[in-house]
Amino acid sequence: MSTAVDLVNAALLGTDRRPVPAPDGDDPAAWLLAGAGRRRALTLVAAGTASVAPPAPGPALDRPLPSEAARAVLDELLASGSEPLVDLWLREALDAGTGLAPEHWTRVLDSARRASRLDRRRVGAALGPGGLWFARHNPAWSALVRAAEAAVADPGSEPADDRLTPDAARREIAALATGALGPAAARAQGQGVGTRLPLDAYDAVADAGLAAEVPSARAGLSAAEEVLWVRWDLAHAFDPDRVPPERRAVPLAPDHVQTRPHALQERR
C-alpha cells in the first residue's frame, strides 16, 4: 500500500474490507493513520521544495586563471604557512593580470582570515567578484569579505609599492653585508629586504653573501637570496619567458641553523 489511492480506499472501506500491511501486533487503523501522515508530510516537503527558486549563479571570473605551474607554487606556499610568500604570490599574480583559481579560494580565505600579514586588498582583487560572491556564503569569512570589499572599493587604500629602486637596493644589500645585527634579526631583515629588491639584484645578493665572512651578514644575505629565488620561481611560473639566473645559494655559518622560509623544492 504505497499510493494515496490505496490509503483512501482503506479509509473509506475500513481495514476489515481493505486490509493494510500492518506488522503483526499493530493496530491496522493506527498504522493507516500513521501512513496517511507520512504521505501528507512527503507531499508538503515536495511542494515546498518545488516552490524554492534556485539561487542566482555567481559572477563570472574577471581574470584569466594562472598557469598550472603558478598554481602548483601556491599549493606549496599555502602548505608552508608562509604569509609573506603567499602575499608575494598574490602580488605577482595581480602584476601578471591573473587571479586566484577557484580551487584555491577556500584555502586562501581561511589563511587570510587568520593572517595579519596578507594584504586584504590583494586578497579581494585576486578573488574577484566570483570569489567574493563565494566567500559571502560562509559567515566565518564575513569580516574578511567586508574588509576586502571596502579595500577594493577605495582606490586610496591600495598599498604603496615599496619595491626598491636600483640605488636603494644597493644600499640595502650593503647594509646586510655589514652584519651589524644578530643572526636572527639579520635573517628577518633579509627576508623583508628580499621581498622589495628588484629581481635583477639576485646576482649582487649572491655575490655579497658568498663574500661575507661575518655570520650575521651571511644570515641576512642568505635569507634575501632565498626570498629572491622564490620570487624568480614565481616570475617564471607566471611568465615562462622570464628565465631565472643560475641558483647560487648562500651557505650559512656553521654555528647558525638555516630555516628555509618556504616549502618549495628545487626544480631546476
N, C-alpha and C positions, 0 to 999 in steps of 0.2 A: 504494500500500500504506500505508494510514493508520490501519487499525484493528488492535486487538490480535489479532483472529481471523486476519487476513492474516499477521501476524508468526508466529503459532503454526503455521499451515498450512505456511508456507515452512520453518520449522524442522523440522517433522515429516517433510515430504515431500522436503526437500532443495531447494536452489536450482536444480538442473538441472530438476526436475519442476515446481517452482513458482517461476518467475523473479522476481527482485526488480528494481525500477527503479534499480539502482546506476549511477552515471555511468560512462562508458567509462573503462577502465583501473583501476577499483576492484575489489577482490575482493568478489564478492557475499556470501560468508559474513561477511567483516568488516563490510560495510555492514549486514547483517542484525543482527549483534550490537550495532553502534552504535545502530541504530534501536530495538532492544529496550531498550537502556539509556536512551535518551531517553524512551521511553514510560514506563518504570518511574519515572524521575525526575519526570516530569509528574504521574504518579499519586500519588507521595508528597507532592509540593508541594500538590496539590489536597486531599489528605486532611488535611494539616496545617492548611491554611487553614480548612477546614470545621470543625476542632475548636477553633479560637480563638474564644472568646466576644467579642462586641463590647463595647467599654468602656461603662461606665455613663454616661448623659447627665449633663452638668453641671447644677449648681443653676440654678433659675430666677432671673431678675433680681429683686432685692428692692426696687428703687426704680424709680419712673417714669423714662422717658427724658427728657432735657432737650429743649427745643424746638429746631426747626431753626435758629433764629436763634442760640441759645446754642451749638449745635454748630459753626456757622459761625465764631463768635468764637473758639472753642477752636482751630479749624483755623488761624486767623491767628496766635494766640498761640504755638502749637507751631511754626509756621513761623518766627516771630520769634526763637525760642530764649530768651525771657524767662522765667526760672524764677519770679521773684516774681509775675509776672502770671498764669502758669499756676496757681500756688498760690492766687492770688486767685480764679481761676475755680473751682477745687475748693471753696474756702470758700463762694463764692456758690451753687454747685450744691448743696452739702450743706445750706446755710441754706434753700434753696428746696425741699428734700425730694427732690431728684433725684440721679442719679449719672452715671457715665460710660456713654456708648453703646458697645456692643461695637466699633464701627468705630474708636474711639479707644484701645482697650485697649493695643494694641501700641505705639503712639507714646508714650503716657503712661508705660508701663512702661519703655521704652527711655530716656525723658527722666529718669525717677525713678532709674533705675539709675546714670546718670552725674551726676545733680544732687545738690548738697548743700543746696539751698535749697527743695526740695519736701518738705513735711511728710509723712512716711511714714504717719502715722495718717490724714491726709486722703486720701492715695492709696488706702490699703486700704479705707476706708469708701466712697469713690466707686466703686471697683471692685466691691465687694460680693462675696458668696460665688461668684457666677458668674465674675467677673473674676479672683479669686484662684485658682479652680479652673483657669481657662485659663492663668494665669501659671505654675502648678506644672509645666506640661508643657515649659517651657523652662528648662534648667539655668542659663542666663545670668541669669535673674531670681530664682534661688533665694534669694540673700541678701536681696533686696528683699522677697520674699514672707514670709520668716521675720520680718523687721523689721515689716512691715505687720501680719501676723497677731498678733504679740506686742503691738503698739501697740493694735490694735483690741480684743484680749482684756483689756487692762489699762486700766480706766476712769481710773486715776490718771495715765495717760500723755497724756491729752487736752491739747492745747496750750492755754495760758491765753488767754482772749480779751483781746487787747491793744488793742482799739478804744478810742479816746479819748472821754471824756465831753465835753460841750459846753465846760465851763470849761477842761479840759486842751487841747482843740482850739484855743481862742482863744490860749492861752499858746504853743502850738507855732507857730501862724501868726505871732504877734508875734515869736517868736524867728527865724523865717525872714526876716521883714521887716527885721531889723536888718542883715543882710548881713555878719555877723561872720566867716563862713568864706569861703574862696576859692571861685570859681565851681564847680570840680569837686566839692569837698566839700559845698558847699551843694546842688548838684544831687542828690548821693547822699542827703543828709539829707532833701531834699524828697520824693524818691521813697519813702523809708521812712515819712515822715510821711503821705504821701498814701494809703498802704495802711491807715492807722489812723484817719484822720479820718472823722467821720460824713458821709454823703453830702450832708446839708443844709448842710455847711460850704463847698460849692463856691463860692457867690457871695462869701463872705468871702475865700476864697483868691484868686479872680479880682480882687476889688476891691483887695486888698493888693498883688497882683502888678502891676496896671496903675498903681498909685500909686507903686510903688517906683522910686527913682532910682539906687540902688546896683546895679551889675551883678550882684554875687553874690546880692543879695536877689532880683533878678528870676530868676536861675538856679534858686534853690531853690524859689521860688513857682511858676515855670513848670513845674518837674518835678512838684510836688504837684498842680498843676491838671491836668496830663496824666494822672497816675495816677487822680485822682478822676474824670476824664472816662471813662477806660476802665471804672472801676467803675460809673459810671452806665450805660454801654453794656451791661455785664453785667447790671445790675439790670433794665434794660428788656428784655433778651433773655430773662431768666428769668420776668419778670412784665411783660407789655406794659402793664399799668395804671400802672406806675411811669414817669411821663413825665419825662425829664431836662430840666434847665433849658436855656436858650439857651447855646450854647457861646461862651465868651469867652476864647480862648487868650491867654496872657500872652507877648508878644514878648520876646525876649532882647535884651540889649545887643549892639550891632554887633560888639564885639570877642570875643564868645563864640559858638562854633558850637553850634547846637542839635542834640542827638542824641535822636531820638524813642525812647521806651522800649518801643514796641510797633509792630506792623505793621498796626494797624487803620487802615482808610481812613475818612474822614469819610462817614457815611451819612445825615447829617441836614443 
